[in-house]
Amino acid sequence: MLSSKKIEGLISLVLFVGMMLSICLVIFGSSIYLFQHGSESIHFELMPPEIYSTNLYQIWEAALAFSPSGIIELGLVTLVATQILRVVLLVWYYGSMRDYWFFFISLFVVTVLVYSFFFP
Amino acid sequence: MSILCFSALLLTCAFFAGLLGALTGLGGGVIIIPVLVLLFHINIHYAMGASLISVIATSSGTSIAYLREGYTNLRIGMFLEVAAVIGAFVGALVVAFISKTFLTILFSLLLFLSAYFTLKRKEEHETDKPSHPWAVALKLDGSYPTKKGMMSYHVQKVPLAFFLMGIAGLVSGLLGIGSGALKVLAMDHAMRLPYKVSTTTSNFMIGITAAVSIGIYFSHGFINPIIAFPVMLGVLIGAFSGARLLPKIHTRFLRIIFSVVICFMGAELLYKTLSGSL
């Protein structure tokens, strides 16, 4: 059986790995972006929404195609996915402890998270 | 202005927002949004998106250490998160249908409120009263490390805290902030948790609540990666530096200065919105 100390350590580890992965992707994507476009002048008021993707599938495609904004967005999505993962760990923990109240509480939170993550 | 110069400026401002957010306990979001809107003339929707990303990053980054120290009460966090995620979901859904003018007015009101709470914050409020029946049923009581060893604490007014947390979630989704101040209010004043427990537990929850809104913000097109990356990195570095600096400096004076500054920003946002120059 897992102790609460163990699960805290595990979540902490997941957060650390997720954060590092996300930061690396964001720094990598933004370096390429700044290298390619850094000297152009900015006009963010006119920034068309087409330059970045707004759903998971597009973000994945853009990152695979090595588009800098796609890589940054993949980093941001990784950060969000880490949040889902830490609640999933809690669902598993409470499930293994047979603490049904908290199993369903965490399951509900995960459901809302996943639903909004894949929100059309 | 070149894009490189713009990103560097944004990173610098985000760094100071994160630093002050950590030092005053307000969080970076409340500070970075008016700065982005007033100084950089960025669309408030993009500002909210970038802020929310930085909120998740800060919450994850600081939770790593807090969880290992054993202050965070995961049971209280998850229980209250039920209300927070519902609030955040509704807030993020509704935000696309609200006019930017109304949103900006709401935001300036929030700045005034934050200033008030920053000044009024009390630090010690443990109580010996027995726990609320819900807290007993859900086993929410816990203990935390102190210099004298592990100290146990009781949990009060659970339904009120649950309700307040729903409001905190709603505000978070609606305005793109962590609303840590409201979350701490629920745990400090309603549940009467020890200070360290309420701040770390609120910090643990903020990332999860914000992640609910982010999914919907993505589909609204509020997440602009070009604005989000310098803000995320800047706030994160700032928050970490702030946490390091915190034990070494006197925050009382800082809080007063800071409340004046956010009141001023609130007034300017309100004035610019009402006069139509934003």
Interface residues (C-beta under 8 A of the other chain):
Chain A: S4 K5 I7 E8 G9 I11 S12 L15 F16 G18 M19 S22 I23 V26 I27 G29 S30 Y33 L34 H37 G38 S39 E40 S41 I42 F44 E45 M47 P49 I51 Y52 T54 N55 S69 I72 E73 G75 L76 L79 V80 T82 Q83 I84 R86 V87 L90 W101 F102 I105 S106 F108 V109 V112 L113 Y115 S116 F117 F118 F119 P120
Chain B: M1 S2 I3 L4 F6 S7 F40 H41 I42 N43 Y46 I53 I56 A57 S60 G61 S63 I64 A65 L67 R68 G70 T72 L74 R75 M78 F79 E81 V82 V85 I86 F89 A92 L138 G207 I208 A210 A211 V212 S213 I214 G215 I216 F218 S219 H220 G221 I223 N224 P225 I226 I227 A228 F229 P230 M232 L233 L236
